[in-house]
Amino acid sequence: MMVQIDQGYLQAMGALLAEAIGDVAKANTHAAGVKQERRCLKAIWTTGSAPADCPKN
């Protein structure tokens, strides 16, 4: 069975998919930053100093 899809609709769906992929990548970066922040803060509270791989600013 052959289905025809309007080219404009297909392009719009491609653009929305690309936007969604970008949003997921941004959320993953944010989550990784939050995880690092929590790890660094826990180390500071526990030991009084930050591990070497924690950001300085």
C-alpha positions as CSV (number, residue, x, y, z in Angstrom):
1,M,0.0,0.0,0.0
2,M,1.4,3.4,-1.0
3,V,0.8,6.5,1.1
4,Q,1.4,10.0,-0.1
5,I,2.6,12.6,2.4
6,D,2.6,16.3,1.6
7,Q,6.2,17.6,1.4
8,G,5.4,20.6,3.6
9,Y,4.0,18.4,6.3
10,L,7.0,16.1,6.1
11,Q,9.4,19.1,6.4
12,A,7.4,20.4,9.4
13,M,7.7,17.0,11.1
14,G,11.4,16.9,10.4
15,A,11.9,20.4,11.9
16,L,9.9,19.4,15.0
17,L,11.9,16.2,15.4
18,A,15.2,18.2,15.1
19,E,13.9,20.6,17.7
20,A,13.0,17.7,20.1
21,I,16.4,16.1,19.6
22,G,18.0,19.5,20.5
23,D,15.8,19.8,23.6
24,V,16.8,16.3,24.8
25,A,20.5,17.1,24.3
26,K,20.1,20.3,26.3
27,A,18.2,18.5,29.1
28,N,20.9,15.9,29.3
29,T,23.6,18.5,29.6
30,H,21.6,20.2,32.3
31,A,21.1,17.0,34.2
32,A,24.8,16.2,34.0
33,G,25.6,19.6,35.4
34,V,23.2,19.2,38.3
35,K,24.7,15.7,39.1
36,Q,28.2,17.2,39.1
37,E,27.1,20.1,41.3
38,R,25.5,17.8,43.9
39,R,28.5,15.5,43.9
40,C,30.8,18.5,44.5
41,L,28.7,20.0,47.2
42,K,28.4,16.7,49.0
43,A,32.2,16.4,49.0
44,I,32.6,20.0,50.2
45,W,30.1,19.4,53.1
46,T,31.7,16.0,53.9
47,T,35.4,16.8,53.7
48,G,35.5,20.6,53.6
49,S,37.2,20.8,50.2
50,A,36.1,20.2,46.6
51,P,37.6,17.4,44.5
52,A,40.0,18.6,41.8
53,D,37.5,18.0,38.9
54,C,34.9,20.4,40.4
55,P,34.5,23.8,38.7
56,K,36.3,26.6,40.5
57,N,33.8,29.4,39.7
